[in-house]
């Protein structure tokens, strides 16, 4: 991608003296316009991708049809804590904007807010646990524990199983040993058989219950 100044210089080298503004006018006359990149190119698709999603759907349906909870989990965008500028606007008296910090540097005392979201598929409700430290496997499982103790257990008093769907990276990644260890502890505490299905690519299913040992 070349700017109008670059195009003007190249045209000048070939004997066509023209300004960048003229190049811009000519481009507009030809129907060109300034456009941002569009994220539309994807990598190759695994031949079993559809089968993977079908398997996930079957697992979720099996749990829901028998009254067992199914949740989807993910860490949301981290946010700075404090008086920082955002892109929203609000009604204020004339010439009376809310003062905020000049620079978007994290406050060493307040740090960042780390929201870990839990979505209950059957109830169609969301639950968010916000931490101020780091997005770790221990934090992810603690968020699930707090959801279960504060909402899930009351909503599913007869539950014996819990299905968790998650992406394959980050604090709940399928390669994260601490994630598996913390889930095994949660399974032992609650008596639930916990199944984790990771979304493609790398779809996996792992069951944990009170008799499971970490690997």
Backbone as a printed PyTorch tensor [residue, N CA C, xyz], in Angstrom:
tensor([[[  0.8530,  -1.1860,   0.0000],
         [  0.0000,   0.0000,   0.0000],
         [  0.8910,   1.2390,   0.0000]],

        [[  0.6240,   2.1620,  -0.9340],
         [  1.4560,   3.3530,  -1.0860],
         [  0.6320,   4.6110,  -0.8390]],

        [[  1.2650,   5.6000,  -0.2000],
         [  0.5980,   6.8680,   0.0650],
         [  0.5900,   7.7140,  -1.2090]],

        [[ -0.2090,   8.7770,  -1.1800],
         [ -0.2600,   9.6730,  -2.3510],
         [  1.0840,  10.3710,  -2.5590]],

        [[  1.8280,  10.6360,  -1.4910],
         [  3.1560,  11.2520,  -1.6220],
         [  4.1170,  10.3000,  -2.3230]],

        [[  4.0550,   9.0100,  -1.9510],
         [  4.9190,   8.0210,  -2.5920],
         [  4.5780,   7.8850,  -4.0640]],

        [[  3.2860,   7.8470,  -4.3680],
         [  2.8620,   7.7610,  -5.7710],
         [  3.3050,   8.9830,  -6.5530]],

        [[  3.2020,  10.1540,  -5.9300],
         [  3.6200,  11.3840,  -6.6110],
         [  5.1150,  11.3640,  -6.9100]],

        [[  5.9350,  10.8830,  -5.9740],
         [  7.3800,  10.8040,  -6.2030],
         [  7.7220,   9.8310,  -7.3330]],

        [[  7.0280,   8.6920,  -7.3650],
         [  7.2890,   7.7080,  -8.4180],
         [  6.8760,   8.2400,  -9.7810]],

        [[  5.7640,   8.9660,  -9.8170],
         [  5.3380,   9.5680, -11.0800],
         [  6.3410,  10.6340, -11.5360]],

        [[  6.8880,  11.3870, -10.5900],
         [  7.8730,  12.4120, -10.9330],
         [  9.1240,  11.7970, -11.5190]],

        [[  9.5300,  10.6190, -11.0120],
         [ 10.7260,   9.9490, -11.5310],
         [ 10.5420,   9.4930, -12.9700]],

        [[  9.2700,   9.2670, -13.3530],
         [  9.0090,   8.8470, -14.7370],
         [  8.6740,  10.0330, -15.6410]],

        [[  8.8270,  11.2440, -15.1190],
         [  8.6180,  12.4340, -15.9430],
         [  7.2620,  13.0770, -15.7980]],

        [[  6.4300,  12.6040, -14.8800],
         [  5.0990,  13.1780, -14.6670],
         [  5.0980,  13.9360, -13.3560]],

        [[  5.3250,  15.2360, -13.4060],
         [  5.3530,  16.0410, -12.1910],
         [  3.9340,  16.2980, -11.7120]],

        [[  3.6300,  15.8460, -10.5260],
         [  2.2840,  15.9740,  -9.9870],
         [  2.3860,  16.0170,  -8.4540]],

        [[  1.4840,  16.7290,  -7.8270],
         [  1.4940,  16.8260,  -6.3640],
         [  0.6960,  15.6840,  -5.7440]],

        [[  0.9230,  15.4720,  -4.4520],
         [  0.1910,  14.4310,  -3.7350],
         [ -1.3060,  14.7260,  -3.7120]],

        [[ -1.6640,  15.9950,  -3.6020],
         [ -3.0910,  16.3560,  -3.5890],
         [ -3.7410,  16.0120,  -4.9260]],

        [[ -2.9990,  16.2470,  -6.0160],
         [ -3.5500,  15.9240,  -7.3380],
         [ -3.7230,  14.4190,  -7.4920]],

        [[ -2.7560,  13.6640,  -6.9820],
         [ -2.8770,  12.2020,  -7.0310],
         [ -4.1230,  11.7590,  -6.2830]],

        [[ -4.3650,  12.3570,  -5.1160],
         [ -5.5520,  12.0050,  -4.3310],
         [ -6.8300,  12.3260,  -5.1070]],

        [[ -6.8560,  13.4940,  -5.7790],
         [ -8.0330,  13.8680,  -6.5680],
         [ -8.2620,  12.8790,  -7.7020]],

        [[ -7.1790,  12.4900,  -8.3880],
         [ -7.2930,  11.5390,  -9.4950],
         [ -7.7980,  10.1770,  -9.0060]],

        [[ -7.3070,   9.7440,  -7.8380],
         [ -7.7560,   8.4690,  -7.2910],
         [ -9.2470,   8.5080,  -6.9680]],

        [[ -9.7010,   9.6250,  -6.3800],
         [-11.1260,   9.7520,  -6.0640],
         [-11.9720,   9.7470,  -7.3300]],

        [[-11.4670,  10.3970,  -8.3970],
         [-12.2050,  10.4110,  -9.6650],
         [-12.3540,   9.0110, -10.2460]],

        [[-11.3780,   8.1510,  -9.9620],
         [-11.4180,   6.7760, -10.4700],
         [-12.1760,   5.8260,  -9.5380]],

        [[-12.7440,   6.3910,  -8.4660],
         [-13.5520,   5.5720,  -7.5630],
         [-12.8160,   4.9880,  -6.3790]],

        [[-11.5360,   5.3660,  -6.2010],
         [-10.7820,   4.8760,  -5.0560],
         [-11.1680,   5.6510,  -3.7940]],

        [[-10.9700,   5.0250,  -2.6510],
         [-11.2400,   5.6850,  -1.3700],
         [-10.3090,   5.1010,  -0.3110]],

        [[-10.1030,   5.8490,   0.7780],
         [ -9.2890,   5.3560,   1.8760],
         [-10.0590,   4.2770,   2.6420]],

        [[ -9.4550,   3.1140,   2.7990],
         [-10.1260,   1.9990,   3.4640],
         [ -9.1580,   1.3010,   4.4050]],

        [[ -9.6800,   0.8770,   5.5320],
         [ -8.8780,   0.1120,   6.4880],
         [ -8.8140,  -1.3440,   6.0520]],

        [[ -7.8630,  -2.0820,   6.6210],
         [ -7.7570,  -3.5060,   6.3230],
         [ -8.9960,  -4.2380,   6.8330]],

        [[ -9.3680,  -5.2970,   6.1380],
         [-10.5140,  -6.1130,   6.5440],
         [-10.0330,  -7.5100,   6.9050]],

        [[-10.3290,  -7.9380,   8.1300],
         [ -9.9240,  -9.2660,   8.5710],
         [-10.8770, -10.3120,   8.0010]],

        [[-10.5630, -10.8150,   6.8150],
         [-11.4340, -11.7920,   6.1550],
         [-10.6960, -13.0590,   5.7360]],

        [[ -9.3540, -13.0570,   5.8120],
         [ -8.5780, -14.2100,   5.3700],
         [ -8.3610, -15.1470,   6.5500]],

        [[ -8.7890, -16.3800,   6.3870],
         [ -8.6110, -17.3740,   7.4270],
         [ -7.6320, -18.4390,   6.9630]],

        [[ -7.0700, -19.1490,   7.9250],
         [ -6.1590, -20.2340,   7.5940],
         [ -6.9250, -21.4470,   7.0980]],

        [[ -6.1880, -22.5110,   6.8530],
         [ -6.8150, -23.7340,   6.3600],
         [ -7.7320, -24.3160,   7.4350]],

        [[ -8.7860, -24.9710,   7.0010],
         [ -9.7670, -25.5290,   7.9250],
         [ -9.5700, -27.0310,   8.0510]],

        [[ -9.5550, -27.5140,   9.2800],
         [ -9.3780, -28.9360,   9.5170],
         [-10.5710, -29.7000,   8.9450]],

        [[-10.3160, -30.8210,   8.2590],
         [-11.4360, -31.5590,   7.6480],
         [-12.4630, -32.0680,   8.6540]],

        [[-12.0510, -32.2180,   9.9200],
         [-12.9750, -32.7100,  10.9430],
         [-13.5810, -31.5900,  11.7780]],

        [[-13.4520, -30.3440,  11.3270],
         [-13.9150, -29.2130,  12.1350],
         [-15.4130, -29.3130,  12.4270]],

        [[-16.2070, -29.6340,  11.4170],
         [-17.6500, -29.7350,  11.6270],
         [-17.9700, -30.8560,  12.6050]],

        [[-17.2610, -31.9620,  12.5030],
         [-17.4950, -33.0830,  13.4100],
         [-17.1410, -32.6970,  14.8390]],

        [[-16.1120, -31.8810,  14.9940],
         [-15.7250, -31.4280,  16.3320],
         [-16.8350, -30.6000,  16.9730]],

        [[-17.3960, -29.6730,  16.1990],
         [-18.4800, -28.8550,  16.7330],
         [-19.7200, -29.7010,  17.0160]],

        [[-19.9860, -30.6830,  16.1590],
         [-21.1250, -31.5660,  16.4040],
         [-20.9390, -32.3470,  17.7120]],

        [[-19.7170, -32.7690,  17.9570],
         [-19.4340, -33.4910,  19.1960],
         [-19.6710, -32.5920,  20.4050]],

        [[-19.1860, -31.3480,  20.3280],
         [-19.4110, -30.4020,  21.4110],
         [-20.8990, -30.1910,  21.6500]],

        [[-21.6390, -30.0530,  20.5600],
         [-23.0790, -29.8220,  20.6700],
         [-23.7780, -31.0190,  21.3120]],

        [[-23.3420, -32.2270,  20.9540],
         [-23.9310, -33.4340,  21.5350],
         [-23.6480, -33.5190,  23.0360]],

        [[-22.4280, -33.1520,  23.4230],
         [-22.0790, -33.1580,  24.8410],
         [-22.9530, -32.1660,  25.6160]],

        [[-23.1060, -30.9730,  25.0580],
         [-23.9170, -29.9520,  25.7220],
         [-25.3800, -30.3960,  25.8170]],

        [[-25.8980, -30.9810,  24.7350],
         [-27.2930, -31.4260,  24.7400],
         [-27.5060, -32.5440,  25.7580]],

        [[-26.5650, -33.4730,  25.8450],
         [-26.6760, -34.5810,  26.7960],
         [-26.7480, -34.0570,  28.2230]],

        [[-25.9120, -33.0740,  28.5480],
         [-25.9230, -32.5150,  29.9010],
         [-27.2130, -31.7460,  30.1820]],

        [[-27.6050, -30.9050,  29.2380],
         [-28.7940, -30.0750,  29.4700],
         [-30.0610, -30.9140,  29.5400]],

        [[-30.1600, -31.9590,  28.6980],
         [-31.3630, -32.7840,  28.6840],
         [-31.5530, -33.5540,  29.9910]],

        [[-30.4800, -33.7490,  30.7260],
         [-30.5890, -34.4530,  32.0050],
         [-30.4870, -33.4900,  33.1860]],

        [[-30.6360, -32.1930,  32.9150],
         [-30.6540, -31.1990,  33.9840],
         [-29.3020, -30.8750,  34.5730]],

        [[-28.2320, -31.1980,  33.8450],
         [-26.8820, -30.9120,  34.3260],
         [-26.4080, -29.5710,  33.7580]],

        [[-25.6590, -28.7850,  34.5360],
         [-25.2270, -27.4640,  34.0700],
         [-24.1690, -27.5270,  32.9720]],

        [[-24.2860, -26.5700,  32.0500],
         [-23.3040, -26.3880,  30.9730],
         [-22.8930, -24.9220,  30.9810]],

        [[-21.6000, -24.6620,  31.1150],
         [-21.1370, -23.2800,  31.1320],
         [-20.0360, -23.0730,  30.0950]],

        [[-19.9830, -21.8700,  29.5800],
         [-18.9180, -21.4510,  28.6740],
         [-18.0880, -20.4070,  29.4060]],

        [[-16.7600, -20.5560,  29.3810],
         [-15.8980, -19.6650,  30.1600],
         [-14.8600, -18.9940,  29.2630]],

        [[-14.4490, -17.7960,  29.6780],
         [-13.4170, -17.0830,  28.9330],
         [-12.9960, -15.8490,  29.7100]],

        [[-11.7260, -15.4720,  29.5670],
         [-11.2400, -14.2220,  30.1480],
         [-11.5520, -13.0870,  29.1900]],

        [[-12.1840, -12.0400,  29.6850],
         [-12.5480, -10.9050,  28.8460],
         [-11.4070,  -9.8910,  28.8130]],

        [[-11.6090,  -8.8330,  28.0490],
         [-10.5720,  -7.8200,  27.8730],
         [-10.1870,  -7.1770,  29.2070]],

        [[ -8.8920,  -7.1380,  29.4690],
         [ -8.4030,  -6.5140,  30.7010],
         [ -8.5590,  -5.0000,  30.6090]],

        [[ -8.9020,  -4.3680,  31.7180],
         [ -9.1180,  -2.9250,  31.7530],
         [ -8.2730,  -2.2880,  32.8530]],

        [[ -7.7460,  -1.0970,  32.5530],
         [ -7.0260,  -0.3440,  33.5750],
         [ -7.9990,   0.1400,  34.6450]],

        [[ -7.5750,   0.1110,  35.8920],
         [ -8.4090,   0.5710,  36.9970],
         [ -7.9480,   1.9730,  37.3930]],

        [[ -8.8720,   2.9250,  37.4210],
         [ -8.5290,   4.2920,  37.7880],
         [ -9.1940,   5.2960,  36.8640]],

        [[ -8.7210,   6.5350,  36.9150],
         [ -9.2930,   7.6130,  36.1110],
         [ -8.6090,   7.6500,  34.7440]],

        [[ -9.1280,   6.8380,  33.8130],
         [ -8.5510,   6.7670,  32.4780],
         [ -9.5890,   7.1240,  31.4270]],

        [[ -9.1040,   7.6280,  30.3130],
         [ -9.9850,   8.0450,  29.2270],
         [-10.5940,   6.8260,  28.5480]],

        [[-11.8690,   6.9590,  28.1870],
         [-12.4950,   5.9430,  27.3470],
         [-13.2110,   6.6500,  26.2010]],

        [[-13.6700,   5.8660,  25.2350],
         [-14.2550,   6.4520,  24.0330],
         [-15.7230,   6.8330,  24.1800]],

        [[-16.3140,   6.5600,  25.3210],
         [-17.7160,   6.9220,  25.5100],
         [-17.8870,   8.4020,  25.8380]],

        [[-19.1110,   8.8650,  25.7420],
         [-19.4280,  10.2630,  26.0680],
         [-20.6640,  10.2980,  26.9570]],

        [[-20.7980,  11.3730,  27.7360],
         [-21.9590,  11.5320,  28.5990],
         [-22.3540,  13.0030,  28.6370]],

        [[-23.6080,  13.2400,  28.9820],
         [-24.1020,  14.6200,  29.0600],
         [-23.5140,  15.3030,  30.2900]],

        [[-22.9110,  16.4680,  30.0560],
         [-22.2820,  17.2450,  31.1270],
         [-22.6070,  18.7220,  30.9200]],

        [[-22.4690,  19.5550,  31.9720],
         [-22.6200,  21.0020,  31.7790],
         [-21.5750,  21.5190,  30.8040]],

        [[-21.7940,  22.6700,  30.1960],
         [-20.8420,  23.2180,  29.2160],
         [-19.4370,  23.3550,  29.7890]],

        [[-18.4460,  22.9440,  28.9890],
         [-17.0280,  23.0750,  29.3450],
         [-16.7070,  22.4440,  30.7030]],

        [[-17.2940,  21.2870,  30.9790],
         [-17.0660,  20.6300,  32.2700],
         [-16.8370,  19.1310,  32.0710]],

        [[-15.7990,  18.7420,  31.3060],
         [-15.5200,  17.3190,  31.1140],
         [-14.9680,  16.6860,  32.3850]],

        [[-15.0920,  15.4020,  32.4900],
         [-14.5430,  14.6790,  33.6320],
         [-13.0280,  14.5900,  33.4560]],

        [[-12.2440,  15.0650,  34.4300],
         [-10.7790,  14.9970,  34.3010],
         [-10.2770,  13.5670,  34.4550]],

        [[ -9.3740,  13.1690,  33.5690],
         [ -8.7720,  11.8370,  33.6350],
         [ -7.2640,  11.9620,  33.4370]],

        [[ -6.5500,  10.8660,  33.6430],
         [ -5.1020,  10.8670,  33.5030],
         [ -4.6800,  11.1770,  32.0720]],

        [[ -3.5720,  11.8770,  31.9410],
         [ -3.0580,  12.2150,  30.6120],
         [ -2.5440,  10.9680,  29.8990]],

        [[ -1.8570,  10.0960,  30.6270],
         [ -1.2770,   8.8960,  30.0300],
         [ -1.9920,   7.6430,  30.5310]],

        [[ -2.0540,   6.6490,  29.6700],
         [ -2.7070,   5.3950,  30.0230],
         [ -1.7020,   4.3970,  30.5970]],

        [[ -1.0220,   4.8040,  31.6560],
         [ -0.1030,   3.9100,  32.3440],
         [ -0.8380,   3.2800,  33.5270]],

        [[ -0.6500,   1.9730,  33.6910],
         [ -1.3310,   1.2770,  34.7840],
         [ -0.9130,   1.8470,  36.1350]],

        [[ -1.8700,   2.0360,  37.0150],
         [ -1.6060,   2.4980,  38.3690],
         [ -0.9860,   1.3380,  39.1610]],

        [[  0.2370,   1.5080,  39.6900],
         [  0.8790,   0.3940,  40.4050],
         [  0.1030,  -0.0600,  41.6370]],

        [[ -0.7280,   0.8110,  42.1920],
         [ -1.5190,   0.4440,  43.3670],
         [ -2.8120,  -0.2760,  42.9800]],

        [[ -3.3860,   0.1170,  41.8320],
         [ -4.6790,  -0.4370,  41.4300],
         [ -4.5550,  -1.5370,  40.3770]],

        [[ -3.5290,  -1.4360,  39.5160],
         [ -3.3160,  -2.4590,  38.4980],
         [ -4.4000,  -2.4910,  37.4410]],

        [[ -4.7020,  -3.6970,  36.9680],
         [ -5.7170,  -3.8940,  35.9280],
         [ -6.8290,  -4.8030,  36.4480]],

        [[ -8.0200,  -4.5890,  35.9080],
         [ -9.1420,  -5.4830,  36.2190],
         [ -9.1290,  -6.6340,  35.2130]],

        [[ -9.2250,  -7.8530,  35.7320],
         [ -9.2260,  -9.0440,  34.8810],
         [-10.5890,  -9.7240,  35.0030]],

        [[-11.4990,  -9.4870,  34.0460],
         [-12.8370, -10.0940,  34.1380],
         [-12.8310, -11.5200,  33.5630]],

        [[-13.3020, -12.4660,  34.3380],
         [-13.4350, -13.8490,  33.8730],
         [-14.9220, -14.1490,  33.7680]],

        [[-15.3810, -14.3640,  32.5480],
         [-16.8050, -14.5320,  32.2950],
         [-17.2500, -15.9850,  32.2940]],

        [[-18.4130, -16.2250,  32.8640],
         [-19.0190, -17.5560,  32.8920],
         [-20.4570, -17.4260,  32.3910]],

        [[-20.7700, -18.1450,  31.3330],
         [-22.1070, -18.0780,  30.7360],
         [-22.8250, -19.4110,  30.9290]],

        [[-23.9700, -19.3660,  31.5740],
         [-24.8050, -20.5350,  31.8110],
         [-25.7270, -20.7090,  30.6070]],

        [[-25.4840, -21.7510,  29.8050],
         [-26.2280, -21.9110,  28.5560],
         [-27.7150, -22.1420,  28.7850]],

        [[-28.0690, -22.9880,  29.7260],
         [-29.4790, -23.3140,  29.9460],
         [-30.2460, -22.1210,  30.5040]],

        [[-29.6580, -21.4130,  31.4500],
         [-30.3290, -20.2700,  32.0670],
         [-30.2010, -19.0030,  31.2390]],

        [[-29.2870, -19.0140,  30.2570],
         [-29.0320, -17.8340,  29.4210],
         [-28.6600, -16.6280,  30.2820]],

        [[-27.7590, -16.8700,  31.2250],
         [-27.3200, -15.7980,  32.1230],
         [-25.7930, -15.7610,  32.1790]],

        [[-25.2580, -14.5840,  32.4020],
         [-23.8260, -14.4140,  32.5120],
         [-23.4180, -14.0690,  33.9340]],

        [[-22.2010, -14.4130,  34.2820],
         [-21.6590, -14.1520,  35.6170],
         [-20.1920, -13.8030,  35.4410]],

        [[-19.7410, -12.7290,  36.0790],
         [-18.3620, -12.2680,  35.8830],
         [-17.6670, -12.1330,  37.2300]],

        [[-16.4840, -12.7060,  37.3320],
         [-15.6260, -12.5460,  38.4970],
         [-14.4580, -11.6620,  38.0780]],

        [[-14.2180, -10.5820,  38.8020],
         [-13.1780,  -9.6220,  38.4230],
         [-12.0090,  -9.7120,  39.3920]],

        [[-10.8280,  -9.9850,  38.8500],
         [ -9.6150, -10.0230,  39.6470],
         [ -8.7570,  -8.8100,  39.3580]],

        [[ -7.7800,  -8.5540,  40.2030],
         [ -6.8960,  -7.4040,  40.0190],
         [ -5.4330,  -7.8320,  39.9840]],

        [[ -5.1930,  -9.1140,  39.7720],
         [ -3.8160,  -9.5920,  39.7640],
         [ -3.4530, -10.0980,  38.3670]],

        [[ -3.4710, -11.3990,  38.1620],
         [ -3.0860, -11.9690,  36.8700],
         [ -4.1170, -13.0060,  36.4290]],

        [[ -4.1620, -13.2350,  35.1260],
         [ -5.0680, -14.2260,  34.5570],
         [ -4.3850, -15.5900,  34.6060]],

        [[ -4.5460, -16.2910,  35.6990],
         [ -3.9050, -17.5860,  35.9020],
         [ -4.9520, -18.6950,  35.9300]],

        [[ -4.4740, -19.9400,  35.8580],
         [ -5.3750, -21.0760,  35.9480],
         [ -6.0750, -21.1150,  37.2990]],

        [[ -5.3510, -20.7570,  38.3570],
         [ -5.9560, -20.7350,  39.6890],
         [ -7.0920, -19.7170,  39.7400]],

        [[ -6.8780, -18.5570,  39.1090],
         [ -7.9260, -17.5280,  39.0760],
         [ -9.1260, -18.0130,  38.2640]],

        [[ -8.8680, -18.6930,  37.1360],
         [ -9.9610, -19.1910,  36.2970],
         [-10.8330, -20.1740,  37.0550]],

        [[-10.2100, -21.1250,  37.7230],
         [-10.9820, -22.1340,  38.4520],
         [-11.6450, -21.5300,  39.6860]],

        [[-10.9880, -20.5840,  40.3350],
         [-11.6180, -19.9060,  41.4700],
         [-12.8750, -19.1640,  41.0200]],

        [[-12.8440, -18.6050,  39.8060],
         [-14.0240, -17.9320,  39.2660],
         [-15.1620, -18.9240,  39.0820]],

        [[-14.8410, -20.1030,  38.5580],
         [-15.8590, -21.1430,  38.3910],
         [-16.3710, -21.5950,  39.7540]],

        [[-15.4850, -21.7300,  40.7210],
         [-15.8870, -22.1240,  42.0800],
         [-16.8710, -21.1110,  42.6710]],

        [[-16.5600, -19.8260,  42.4930],
         [-17.4460, -18.7960,  43.0430],
         [-18.7860, -18.7770,  42.3280]],

        [[-18.7730, -19.0490,  41.0020],
         [-20.0500, -19.1440,  40.2920],
         [-20.8740, -20.3060,  40.8430]],

        [[-20.2210, -21.4420,  41.0540],
         [-20.9370, -22.6140,  41.5380],
         [-21.5030, -22.3710,  42.9400]],

        [[-20.6920, -21.8080,  43.8170],
         [-21.1450, -21.5780,  45.1910],
         [-22.2010, -20.4710,  45.2810]],

        [[-22.0740, -19.4540,  44.4330],
         [-22.9940, -18.3240,  44.5170],
         [-24.2270, -18.4310,  43.6540]],

        [[-24.1670, -19.2660,  42.6090],
         [-25.3050, -19.3180,  41.6870],
         [-25.5950, -20.7230,  41.1810]],

        [[-24.5770, -21.4340,  40.7540],
         [-24.7910, -22.7290,  40.1200],
         [-25.4130, -23.7750,  41.0220]],

        [[-24.9190, -23.8850,  42.2530],
         [-25.4280, -24.9090,  43.1570],
         [-26.9040, -24.7250,  43.4560]],

        [[-27.3370, -23.4690,  43.5980],
         [-28.7550, -23.2060,  43.8610],
         [-29.6090, -23.4760,  42.6310]],

        [[-29.0670, -23.1910,  41.4410],
         [-29.8280, -23.3860,  40.2030],
         [-29.9090, -24.8620,  39.8120]],

        [[-28.9000, -25.6480,  40.2160],
         [-28.8680, -27.0710,  39.8480],
         [-28.6070, -27.9150,  41.1060]],

        [[-29.5770, -27.9720,  42.0070],
         [-29.3690, -28.6790,  43.2880],
         [-29.1510, -30.1830,  43.1190]],

        [[-29.6210, -30.7610,  42.0310],
         [-29.4810, -32.1960,  41.8110],
         [-28.3030, -32.5360,  40.8990]],

        [[-27.4870, -31.5610,  40.5930],
         [-26.4090, -31.7730,  39.6260],
         [-25.3630, -32.7500,  40.1400]],

        [[-24.9190, -33.6220,  39.2450],
         [-23.8070, -34.5360,  39.5380],
         [-22.6630, -34.3340,  38.5520]],

        [[-22.9570, -33.6050,  37.4660],
         [-21.9420, -33.3600,  36.4320],
         [-21.9250, -31.8850,  36.0650]],

        [[-20.8050, -31.4330,  35.5280],
         [-20.6640, -30.0620,  35.0410],
         [-19.8560, -30.0950,  33.7640]],

        [[-20.4120, -29.5140,  32.6990],
         [-19.6970, -29.4130,  31.4210],
         [-19.1910, -27.9900,  31.2450]],

        [[-17.9020, -27.8550,  30.9460],
         [-17.2850, -26.5540,  30.7150],
         [-16.7600, -26.5130,  29.2850]],

        [[-17.1760, -25.5120,  28.5110],
         [-16.6070, -25.3020,  27.1850],
         [-15.6990, -24.0870,  27.2560]],

        [[-14.5350, -24.1920,  26.6160],
         [-13.5440, -23.1160,  26.7000],
         [-12.6700, -23.1340,  25.4590]],

        [[-12.0080, -22.0020,  25.1900],
         [-11.0480, -22.0110,  24.0940],
         [ -9.7980, -22.7760,  24.5430]],

        [[ -8.8860, -23.0010,  23.5980],
         [ -7.7700, -23.8980,  23.8760],
         [ -6.5260, -23.1980,  24.4060]],

        [[ -6.6030, -21.8970,  24.6780],
         [ -5.4210, -21.1760,  25.1300],
         [ -5.6740, -20.4080,  26.4110]],

        [[ -4.6500, -19.6800,  26.8390],
         [ -4.7920, -18.8320,  28.0140],
         [ -4.8340, -19.6240,  29.3090]],

        [[ -5.4650, -19.0470,  30.3220],
         [ -5.4880, -19.6570,  31.6530],
         [ -6.2600, -20.9650,  31.6770]],

        [[ -7.1930, -21.1640,  30.7290],
         [ -7.9390, -22.4160,  30.6790],
         [ -7.5420, -23.2650,  29.4760]],

        [[ -6.2970, -23.1210,  29.0370],
         [ -5.8170, -23.8670,  27.8780],
         [ -5.6680, -25.3550,  28.1440]],

        [[ -5.7810, -26.1450,  27.1000],
         [ -5.7580, -27.5980,  27.2640],
         [ -4.3690, -28.1270,  27.6330]],

        [[ -3.3290, -27.3270,  27.4170],
         [ -1.9810, -27.7610,  27.7760],
         [ -1.5530, -27.2810,  29.1750]],

        [[ -2.3900, -26.5000,  29.8130],
         [ -2.0300, -25.9120,  31.1030],
         [ -2.2510, -26.9180,  32.2270]],

        [[ -1.1640, -27.4140,  32.8020],
         [ -1.2610, -28.4230,  33.8490],
         [ -1.9610, -27.8760,  35.0940]],

        [[ -1.6980, -26.5930,  35.4150],
         [ -2.3200, -25.9960,  36.5980],
         [ -3.8370, -25.9500,  36.4580]],

        [[ -4.3460, -25.7370,  35.2340],
         [ -5.7910, -25.7260,  34.9680],
         [ -6.3880, -27.0920,  35.3220]],

        [[ -5.7260, -28.1570,  34.9070],
         [ -6.2170, -29.5020,  35.1900],
         [ -6.1430, -29.8050,  36.6850]],

        [[ -5.0610, -29.3790,  37.3160],
         [ -4.8890, -29.6220,  38.7480],
         [ -5.9560, -28.9000,  39.5620]],

        [[ -6.1870, -27.6250,  39.2370],
         [ -7.1840, -26.8510,  39.9730],
         [ -8.5910, -27.3910,  39.7430]],

        [[ -8.8750, -27.8540,  38.5340],
         [-10.1890, -28.4390,  38.2580],
         [-10.3830, -29.7410,  39.0340]],

        [[ -9.3150, -30.5210,  39.1470],
         [ -9.4040, -31.7660,  39.9170],
         [ -9.7310, -31.4610,  41.3820]],

        [[ -9.1410, -30.4000,  41.8910],
         [ -9.4400, -29.9900,  43.2720],
         [-10.8880, -29.5470,  43.4130]],

        [[-11.3740, -28.8040,  42.4120],
         [-12.7600, -28.3530,  42.4480],
         [-13.7160, -29.5430,  42.3800]],

        [[-13.3840, -30.5210,  41.5340],
         [-14.2150, -31.7190,  41.4260],
         [-14.2670, -32.4620,  42.7600]],

        [[-13.1280, -32.5440,  43.4440],
         [-13.0790, -33.2250,  44.7390],
         [-13.8900, -32.4790,  45.7920]],

        [[-13.8390, -31.1430,  45.7400],
         [-14.5790, -30.3280,  46.7090],
         [-16.0860, -30.4520,  46.5290]],

        [[-16.5270, -30.4350,  45.2820],
         [-17.9580, -30.3680,  44.9840],
         [-18.6020, -31.7300,  44.7810]],

        [[-17.7900, -32.7430,  44.4910],
         [-18.3370, -34.0590,  44.1850],
         [-18.8590, -34.1650,  42.7660]],

        [[-18.6370, -33.1180,  41.9560],
         [-19.1050, -33.1140,  40.5700],
         [-18.1180, -33.8230,  39.6480]],

        [[-18.6510, -34.4800,  38.6400],
         [-17.8130, -34.9550,  37.5400],
         [-17.7210, -33.8060,  36.5460]],

        [[-16.5360, -33.2740,  36.3670],
         [-16.3470, -32.0870,  35.5340],
         [-15.7650, -32.4930,  34.1880]],

        [[-16.4560, -32.1370,  33.1290],
         [-16.0000, -32.4070,  31.7640],
         [-15.6350, -31.0930,  31.0980]],

        [[-14.4700, -31.0450,  30.4780],
         [-14.0240, -29.8400,  29.7750],
         [-13.9080, -30.1500,  28.2960]],

        [[-14.5810, -29.3730,  27.4690],
         [-14.4640, -29.4850,  26.0210],
         [-13.8530, -28.1960,  25.4820]],

        [[-12.7070, -28.3320,  24.8190],
         [-12.0600, -27.1700,  24.2320],
         [-12.5220, -26.9800,  22.7930]],

        [[-12.7180, -25.7330,  22.4350],
         [-13.2170, -25.4110,  21.1060],
         [-12.1440, -25.6430,  20.0450]],

        [[-12.5260, -26.0260,  18.8230],
         [-11.5430, -26.2350,  17.7540],
         [-10.7580, -24.9630,  17.4850]],

        [[ -9.5030, -25.0430,  17.0140],
         [ -8.7730, -26.3030,  16.8610],
         [ -8.2960, -26.8250,  18.1950]],

        [[ -7.9520, -28.1030,  18.2380],
         [ -7.5070, -28.7070,  19.4860],
         [ -8.6600, -29.0970,  20.3900]],

        [[ -9.7950, -29.5050,  19.8120],
         [-10.9330, -29.9020,  20.6320],
         [-10.5850, -31.1400,  21.4440]],

        [[-10.7540, -31.0730,  22.7460],
         [-10.4920, -32.1960,  23.6190],
         [-11.5860, -32.3000,  24.6620]],

        [[-11.7220, -33.4390,  25.2400],
         [-12.6960, -33.6550,  26.3150],
         [-11.9960, -34.3500,  27.4530]],

        [[-12.1370, -33.8190,  28.6490],
         [-11.4550, -34.3950,  29.8150],
         [-12.4450, -34.4410,  30.9760]],

        [[-12.5730, -35.5890,  31.5920],
         [-13.4860, -35.7570,  32.7190],
         [-12.7030, -35.8020,  34.0320]],

        [[-13.2060, -35.1050,  35.0280],
         [-12.5940, -35.0980,  36.3550],
         [-13.6830, -35.3360,  37.3890]],

        [[-13.3930, -36.1510,  38.3600],
         [-14.3400, -36.3250,  39.4570],
         [-13.5740, -36.4360,  40.7570]],

        [[-14.2730, -36.7090,  41.8190],
         [-13.6430, -36.6910,  43.1420],
         [-12.5670, -37.7580,  43.2900]],

        [[-12.5290, -38.7510,  42.4050],
         [-11.5050, -39.7850,  42.4910],
         [-10.3670, -39.5580,  41.5080]],

        [[-10.4000, -38.4500,  40.7490],
         [ -9.3760, -38.1860,  39.7510],
         [ -8.0930, -37.7440,  40.4100]],

        [[ -6.9870, -38.0520,  39.7650],
         [ -5.6840, -37.5530,  40.2000],
         [ -5.1120, -36.7060,  39.1040]],

        [[ -4.2950, -35.7100,  39.4620],
         [ -3.7030, -34.8360,  38.4610],
         [ -2.6390, -35.5860,  37.6900]],

        [[ -2.4550, -35.1810,  36.4170],
         [ -1.4660, -35.8410,  35.5700],
         [ -0.4630, -34.8060,  35.0920]]])
